[in-house]
Amino acid sequence: MRIDGKVVIVTGASEGIGAACAREFASSGARLSLTARNEEGLRRASPDALVTPGDITTDETRRRVVERTLERFGAIDILINNAGAGIYQPSWEMPMEEARYLMELNFFAPLAMTQLVVPFMRAQRSGMLVNVGSIGGKVVLPWMTLYSVTKSALGSLTEGQRIELMRDNVRTMLVCPGYVTTGFQKNVRAGQSPEKVQKARRFAITPEQCALAIRRGVERDARTVVTPRSGWLFVLAMRLFPSIVEARMAAINGTA
C-alpha cells in the first residue's frame, strides 16, 4: 500500500508510539486524523492533522472520530489502534474493575473502532486495520499477565478479521513491540516492572523505530510486525523450550 494521500486514523496519538506514527505517516504524505485524551499532545504530534480529543473507551468519542474523519476527508484507508495501558499486578489479586478497564481499553475499544470503520472500507474495497499489540501477546509476561491477555485477544482478533475481510480487500496487521522507550512505564495503572526487566532497557527501541517498522509493514502488506525483529527469537524459544523460558521468567518475576 502506498501511504501518500491515504487517510489514517491513529488512536492514542498524543505521545509514544502513536505520536511517532503520526509523524512517520505524515512524512510519507498521509492525511491524519488523531485522537487521545491530551489535545495539546495531539497538536504537537502533527500540527496539520485533524484532532479529536476524548476518551477512546467511550462510544461518543469513537463515533466523533469516525464522523469527523469522513466529513473532512471522505474516506478512511488505515486505522491504527494504538491506544492502550498496562498494569503490573498479579492476576489473582487485581481488582476486577481494573481487569475490566484494561480489557475495555486494550481490546473492546479497538474492536469497536473496527466495527465503525470497516463498513466504509468494505464499500471502497480497500483498507488496512493495524492493531498495536505487544510481544506479551505472543509470550505471556508474568509480571503483567492480564495485560498480556488483552494483547493476546487483540492478536486473535487481528488474525480472525484478516480472514473475515479477505474477500473485501481489507487487510489486517498485528504489531508486537518489545520494550519501547515511551511513557508506558510511568503511565501504568499500578505497580512497576521487576528490576531485571527495567535493566533490560539497553535492548529497547525508540518510538520512532517502532513507527518506522509499522509504516514499512503497512507498505509491504505484512501480517505481523515484531519489533525489534530479535523478539521472534523470544517467541521461538517459548515454543521450543517452554519449561526453560517459564522458569527464567518466574525467576525474573520474583525480583519485583
N, C-alpha and C positions, 0 to 999 in steps of 0.2 A: 504494500500500500504506500502510495506517495502521501507524505504529510502536508505538502504545500497546498494551502487552500482548504484543508479539511477542518471541520468544526469539531472541537474537542472539549468535552466536559471533564473537569478534574475535581474530585471531592477531596476535602482535607488539604486544600491548596495554599494555606496561609504560611506554612513552614515545612521544613524537612523534605521528604521525597516529593510531596505534592507540589510545593513551591518550585523545586528543582525541575519537575516535569513541566510546569508552566513555562519556565524559562527555556527549557530544551525544545519543547514543541513550538514555542513562539519563534525561536531562532530558525526553525525549519519551515516557517510560513503558515503555521496553523492559526486558525481563528479560535480564540479561547473563551470558555465560559467556566468561571471558577466559583467554588463555594467552600465555605468554612465558617466557623463562628467569629473569627477575628477579621473584621473588614479591613483594618489597617494592614494586616499581614497580606491579605489578598491583593491589595493595591500595590504593595511593594513587590510582590511576586511577578506581576505583569501589569503595568500601568494602563495598557491599552485593552485589557481583557474586559469582558462583561462580568461583573461581580455581583453575586447574590449571597450576602451573609445570612447565616442561620444554622440551626441545629439539624444535621442530616438525618437524625433519628426520628424527626417529625415528618408526617405526611405533607404538611403545609409547605415546609421548606423544599422538600423534594419536588413537589409539583411546581413551585415557583421557579426553581432552577430550570426544569424542562420547558415550561411555558415561556419563560423569558428568553431562553436559548433559541427556541423556534421562532419567536417573534423577531428577534434580532437577525438570525442567520438563515432561518427557513429550513434547516437540516441539522441532523446530529450524526456525525460519522464515527466518532470514537468516544467511548465512555471509560474513564479511568477511575474505578472505585478504589480510592486510596485511603480515605478517612478510616481511622481505627485507633484503638487504645489497648494497652496491656495492663497486667496486674501480676505482681509477684506474691502469690499466696497459695498455700496448698488447697487443692480442690476439696478436701474433706473438711475444711473449716471456713471456706469462703462463704460469706453471707449470700443467700440466694438472690437477693436483689442486685448484688454486684455481678453474679454469674449471668443473670438475665440481661443486665445492661450491656455486658461485654458481647453477648450474642446479638443483642439488638443492634449495636453499632458495627460490629465486625462482620456480621452475616446478614441479618434481616434488612439493614439499610442498603447494602449492595443489591440484594435480591429485589427490593422494592424499586430501586433506581433502574434496574434492567427491565422490570415489568413496565416502566413508564417509557423507556426509550426504544425498546425492541419493536413495538408496532410501527414506528417511523422507519427504523432500519429495514424491517421486512418490506415495507412499502417501496422503499428506494432500492431494494435488492442489494444492499451493501452495508457494511458497518463492522465495528470491532468492539467487543467488550473486554476490557483489561481489568483484571482483579488483582490487587496487590495483596498477596498473602504473606507467607514467611517460610523460612527453612523449617520453622517449628510446625508448619502444616504438613511437612514431609516426614519429619522425625520429631516426635513429641518431646518437648523440653520440660523436665520435671519441676523446674523452678517456676514455670508458668504454664501448668498443664491446661487450664481452661482457655487460655489464650491460644495455645496450640490446637485445642479442639475447635475453636471458632475458625481458625485458618485452615484446618483440615476440611471442615464443612464447606468453606469457601472454595477450596480446591475441587471438591467433588461437584459443587455447583457449576464451576467453570467447565469441567470435563463433560458433564451431562448436557449443558446448554450448547456446547460445541456440536454435539450430535443432533440435538433437537433442532438447531437452526442451520444445519449444514445445507439443506436444500434451498434456504432463503439467502444464501451467500453472506450470512452474518457469522463472523468468526469470533472466537474467544481466545484469550491468552492469560495464563496464570503467571504471576511474578512471585518468586520466592527469594527475597533478600536475606542475607545473613545479617551480621552486625553492621548497622549503618550509623554513622556519626550524626544523629539528629537529636531533637529534644525528647525522643521517646522515653529515655530513662527518667527524666525529671517530670514527665507528664503521666507516668503510670499512676493508676488509681490507688495503689497501695504497695508497700514493700520495696525491696531492692534486690537486684540480681546477686548471686553468690560472688564472693571476692574473685575467684578464679575466672569467672565469666567477665567481670569488669576488667581484669588484666588482659583479657583477650582482645582488647580494643586495638592492639597493634595489628590485628588481622582485619580491621574494619575497612569498609569502603565509605566514600563520601556520598551525600545525596545526589550530587552531580553525576558521579559514576553510575549510580543506580538508575537515574533518569535517562542517561545515555543508553544503558542496556535496554531499558523499556522502549525507547524510541526506535532503536535498531531492531528490537523484537517485533514491533508493530510493522516496520518496513518489510521485514522478511517473512511476515505471517507466521511467527513462531507459536508453538503450542504452549511451551513452558520456558520461562527465563529464570534460571538460578544465577544469582549474582552475589558474590563473585562465583565464577564457574567452579572453583575448588569446593563449593558447597555440595556438588554432586558426589564428591568422594565421601562426605559425611553420610549422605543418603545411601550410597553403595555399601559403606561399612556396616550400617544398620541392617541392611538386607542380608549381608553375608555373615556377619558376626554379631548378631543381636545381643547375646549374653555378655560379650565383652564390652560393647558400647553402652549397654544399660548399666553395667557395674561401674563403668567410668563416670557416667552421668550421675549416678547415685552418690558417688564419692564427691563429685563437684558440688552437688546439691547440698551435701552435708556441711559445706563450708559457709553456707549462708548465715 
